[in-house]
Amino acid sequence: MPAPLSSGIVTRAETGPDGEWAVRHVPGGSSVKDYRCPGCDQLIPAGVGHVVTWPTGEWGSVEDRRHWHLPCWNARGRRRPGGRRPR
């Protein structure tokens, strides 16, 4: 079961051109289910470290959480969702 957003797990704030985000690193040993990365549309298998992000502010909620490969999250401003680069 994922840790609640208000848990003691370290979450950092991140600002980018796409808004304000909460970002939490999920170690591989803590990842117990598969997720689909919105950056590359590939599977993040259980046991693989990644980040979980959600928008902060009044409009962000648990339902907005997304699990990303860290390189995909870091490159989100340079590529479109699904791993396709803009032409």
N, C-alpha and C positions, 0 to 999 in steps of 0.2 A: 504494500500500500504506500503511495507517495506521501512524503511528509507534508503536513498542511502548510499553507503559505505563511502562517504566523509561527511556525516552529523555530527552534533555536539554530537551525542550519543556516550557515552564512549565505546571505543573499546580498548582492551588490546592485547599486543603481547604475544605469548606463544611459547616456543620452546620445542620440544619433539623429540624422535627418528624418528618420522614420518615427521619432518620438522618444518618450521616456520609457525605459524598460527596467524591470527587475530581472536579474540574471543569477541563476543558481547552478553551480557545478554539481553534477551527479557522478560520483565515482563509480567505476565499473562494478564493484562489489555491491553497490546499493541499487543497481539497476536490475529489477527482477522481471520486467516484461519488455516486449518489443514495442518500438514506436516508429513512426514514419517521419523522417526529417522533411520539413516543408521547403528547405533550401535546395535539396537535390532529389527529393521524392524517393529516396532509398531507405531501406530498413535500418534502424538502429537496433541491433539485436540485444537481448537481455545480457547483462554482464559487460557491456561496452560503455565506457565513460562518455558523457555528453553534457550539454547544458539544457536547462529548462528555463524558458523565458515567458514573461507575461507583461502586458502594458501596465504601467502604474497610473495613479490618478483615479479620478472618479469613475472612469469607464473601464478599468481593468478588473478582471475577476478570475476565479479559478477556472472557469470555462474557457478563458482565453489563453491558458498555458499551452505552450508548444515545446516539443523536445527537438533539439537540433544537434547535429554534429558540430563541434566547436569551430572547425574551419568554415563550415557553411554559415554559421551565425556571424562569424567575423567578416565574411565576404558578402553578406546580404545586400549591402549598398551597391555592389558592383555586378550583381547578377539578378535575374528574375527568378521567381519561384520555379521549382522543377528542374533546376540545374542548367537552364538555357541562358546563354549569355546574350545580352542585347547586341544587335547588329549596328 
